[in-house]
Amino acid sequence: MNETLYVVTGASGHIGGRVADRLLAKGKQVRVVGRNPARLRGLSERGAEAVAGSVDDPQAMKRAFEGAEAAFVMIPPDYGSRDFRAWQKKVADTYSTALRAGGVRYAVSLSSVGAHLAERTGPILGLHDLENTLDAIPGLNVIHLRPAFFMENHLAGIPMIRAMGMVAGQIRADLRMPMIATRDIADVAAHFLLHLSFRGKSTRELLGQRDLTVPEATHILGAAIGKPDLKYVPSPAEAVEQAMIDHGMSRDVARLMVEMGRGFNEGHIAPVEKRSEMNTTPTSIEETARVEFATAYVVAEKNHAA
């Protein structure tokens, strides 16, 4: 039996779930963490130990990290939070206490492009704080993964496509930016955890397969669902903020999202590493469009018909 115990937070999500999957596939001892035990059942059935609890619960996280050698840590989204920054800080502090108490020696954290900045980055500022909090833990070897814009963020546009036949958003139409598939983020995280060869405190940007404008991405996504003329329409920040609130996001989180969008538009939030073989990942927007996006669109159509 392998003695190294890995803890994976956010294991019911796209990234954490795939990290856990990769570790289990290699026969590793894995403890998965999530709020909903039912959503961890698939991993439990494959041999993972499940810990049900919120990442801001000190007692639950103390149990989760006890006796672990390495961990994947992330701050899950809480789009209904009335004070998202305060919640991010609480989660970071809870992780710090639990990692120290558990004697964890290695951690891979999910951060973001722009996390080196200390202002005007919206929710990314909480990841800046997470990096600093983990870096302050003596003896912890930690690597912060800083991925670019998630390709899966485009899934949020499906209701608008169905209702209005277009996609609208805050990002400038001429802004070329790196976009990454979440599966690639998970695979890099799993690679670092499986090898445990990183030392000290470090960062790694992940820039996806290539840079794209949102109109280019929209065209590719549209073609995958039989709408090759699908258009992207840039919208005022105020309209975008109100739309997010209307769809259930708290006013505080919507404000932070708009601040982040403004940071991208102004070039304030941008990669600091030049694109290289080390930070380029394999999954293209075409593959994401054909698999995840087209599948989600078909499901939405079927649900509407039902």
URHUGI-V425066 format. One line per field, one symbol per residue. ss: DSSP state (2 for helix, 1 for strand, 0 for the rest). burial: b if it has 16 or more other ideal C-beta (glycine too) atoms within 10 Angstrom, else e. Layout:
# URHUGI-V425066
ss->???
burial->???
This chain:
# URHUGI-V425066
ss->000011110000022222222222200011111100222222222000111100000222222220000111100000000002222222222222222222000111110000000000000222222222222000001111111011222222222222220011100000001111022222222222222000001111110001110222222222220000000111002222222222000022222222222222200000000000000000002222222222222222222220
burial->eeebbbbbbbbbbbbbbbbbbbbbeeebbbbbbbeeeebbeebeeeebebbbbebbbeebbbbbbbebbbbbbbbbebeebeebbebbbbbbebbbebbeebebbbbbbbbbbbbbbeeebbbbbbbbbbbebbeebeebbbbbbbbbbbbbebbebbebbeeeebbbbbbbeebebbbbbbbbbbbbbbebbbeeebeebebbbbbbbeebbbbbbbbbbbbbbebeebebebeeeeebbebbeeeebbebbbbbbbbbbbbbbeeebebeeeeeeebebebbbebbbbebbbeebeebeeeeee
